[in-house]
Amino acid sequence: MAMSKWVSVLIIVVLLAGTVVPLLKLYSTKGHAGDVGGDEDAVTANLALPDFATRDAKTLKAYEIASTTRKEDFGFLTCHCGCGMHAMSHRGKTIPKMNNLRDCFVRGDGTWEDHAAIDCPYCVDLAVMADDMLNKGYTLRQVRELIDTKYNSIAPSQRAMDMNPPMPQ
């Protein structure tokens, strides 16, 4: 009987470790995949990212890639969150009309846009997904077509109807 108790305890410990360790890795802001230069604090300082862009590892990664390695690419991608279809109000501030995925992170004048970090985590997910596909060898045109095909199937009232950045070559 004592042996089965220890086996049960061991199984519980293994199950907890198998759940807790991946969660710690997922929510840890240090050393996540996609770090530029490996030191997140140095990256944030070099980019002068605002606090809202560093709220979690995924948001940080999205702001990093939207403002550096994918800055030009994201100008060709549609964000299908629908928030930037026209100037609208969120939290008492007006969100300007957005023309592409990059606009969810960086305004046309080069200042930071907090929309992706605060109003709409969907933009963060789309940015990370697009970056992953581009890193896997998809062309920018393929990424645009896959995203548009997938998200144009949602109801017209819920999609970015008039956000139509130029198609990449």
Phi, psi and omega in degrees: 000319180296325180294319181292329176296316179292324177296318178298315178298317179298317179297317179297317179298316179297316179297317178296316179298321180292339178265315186290315183301310177299323178295320177298318178295319182296316185265357177288139178264359180256131171069029178281158179301141178097000177299136175270117180080353174085339181249103186300320180296321178293320179298312181300317179295318181295325179272348185055047179291140177286164182304321183297335181280349183249020186294332175203169187298319183291318178295317177301313180300316181298316179293322177300309185287326180291337183253357181230268190295333182244015183306311180288318181302316184293344175291344179260354185257139177275136170264125185262020179291332178089347182294326185263021181296328179203163178301130181214172183251132173227134176052031178078009176239151179271127175268124180291160175300134180252141185254347183195175182297324180302323182297340178289342184245320185228129179286164179302331180274004177091356177277161183285139174255126182272000184308309184296322183281325189252316186269330194210090178296346177301320179299320178298312180300317181294320179296315180294319179297314180297317178298317179300316180295319178295322177294334179275000175104000175294146175282161179299321178296318178297317179299313180300313182295319179296315180295312181297318179297314181296312189269347175284354178278352178278165183304139181307327180288346183251005182242167183280074189299314185258012174270107186221076179294162179298148179283133178293154179286000000 
